[in-house]
Amino acid sequence: MKQTRKKHGAAFKAKVALAALKGDRTVAELASAYGVHPNQIYAWKKQLLDGVTSVFDGSVATAEGTASEAQIDLLYRQIGQLKVENDFLSRKLGK
């Protein structure tokens, strides 16, 4: 019988990683309590520790600004393309 993979959300991963970081219980106890493999808990804990510096350096605001600038650039290109097509078609139709 084939078992499907569980997809855990970010909130669940953060909760488990924070519990592992506290050190109140062992990783084996956490694994049995949350129903995940101990290696997965170690990986989530490492991701949490690696990404914790981004909370304080303000890179989220920079990433959002870059994403919105890219979207604005894309929209301006689409507007330009539509204007060219509109001018072309209006000349072809004789208006």
N, C-alpha and C positions, 0 to 999 in steps of 0.2 A: 504494500500500500504506500503510495507516494504522499509525502507530507509537504504542504505548501509553506513557503517562507513567511515568517511574520515580518510585517513592516511596522516598525516602531516610530512614533512621532518624535519630534524634537523635544517636546515637554517631558516625555517619558525618559528619553535618553539623558536629559539634563538632570532629572530627579535621581536616576540611578547613579550617574557620575558624581553628583554632589554627595550622595549617600556614601559612595566609595571614598570620596575625598575626606569626608568627616573622620572615617576610621573607627567609628563606633562598633561596626560589625566587620567580619572578614568578608573577603570577596566571595568565598564559597557560600556563606550565609546569604549574602545579597543575591547571588545567582539563583539559589533555590527559592528565595522569597519572591523575586521578580520573574522567574522563569526564563532566564537568559543564560548563555554560556559565560563562564568566568573570563574567557579571553575577550569576549565582546565588552564586558564591563571595563577591562583594562584599556581597550581601544577607545571607548567613550571617555574614560577618565583622561587619557592622553590628549584627545581632541579638545576636551574642556580646558586643560592646562595650556595647550598650545594657542587656543583662541581667546584666552582671557585677557590678553594685552590689548586686543582690538576694542574692548569695551571702553578703555580709557583714552585711546589715542584719537578718537573721532573719525576713524576711517569709514564708519557707516555713513556718515553725512557726506563724505567725499564720494563714496560709491554711489549713493543715491543721486548726487549732483551729476556724476558722470553718466549715469543711466538716463537721466532726464535730458541731458545735453545730446546724447546719442539719439534719443527718440525725437527731439526737436529737429535735429539734423535730417533724420529720415523723413519727417513730415515736410520739411522745406523742399527736399528733393522730389517728393511726390507731388507737391504743389507745382514745382517748376515743370515737371514732366506733363502734368495735366494742362498747364497753360500752353505748352508747346503743341500738344495734341489738339487743344481747342483752337488755337490759331491756325493750325494746318487744316483742320476740318472746315473752319469757317471760310478759308480761302478756296478750298476745293468745292464747296457748295455755292460759292459766289456771293456771299453776304458781305 
